[in-house]
Amino acid sequence: MSAETLDLRGVKCPLSWARAKVRLDELRRGDRLILLLDEARALRDIPRAAEAAGHAPGQARFAAGVWSLEIEA
């Protein structure tokens, strides 16, 4: 299983979810995508949308002014 990072800082929701979904759909099942986010709406909405699309969102973490959210494809 591999992991990659997608920097979505400065990208407003729902465009941030659209970009994340495109990348998640390209990954193999079990791979992980780590999203870097700086918008509260994205942090609230992306985990819900990811779960609805069949992905497994993990716990969000905050460090140095940036949220990181890991999602399993």
C-alpha positions, 0 to 999 in steps of 0.5 A, spaced: 500 500 500 502 506 498 501 513 500 501 520 497 499 527 499 495 532 495 496 539 497 489 543 497 491 549 501 487 555 498 482 551 494 475 552 497 470 546 498 467 543 494 472 544 489 477 541 494 473 535 494 472 534 487 480 534 486 481 529 492 475 525 488 479 525 482 485 522 485 482 517 489 479 514 483 486 513 480 488 510 486 488 502 488 484 500 493 487 500 500 492 506 497 492 512 502 491 519 500 493 525 505 490 531 504 493 538 506 487 543 508 486 549 511 479 550 510 474 548 515 468 547 510 473 542 507 475 539 513 467 538 515 465 536 508 470 531 505 470 526 510 462 525 509 463 525 502 469 520 502 465 515 506 459 516 501 463 514 495 466 508 498 472 511 501 475 510 509 477 517 512 481 517 518 482 522 523 484 529 521 490 532 525 492 539 525 500 541 525 503 548 523 496 551 521 495 546 516 490 540 517 492 533 514 486 528 513 488 521 510 483 517 506 484 510 504 482 509 497 
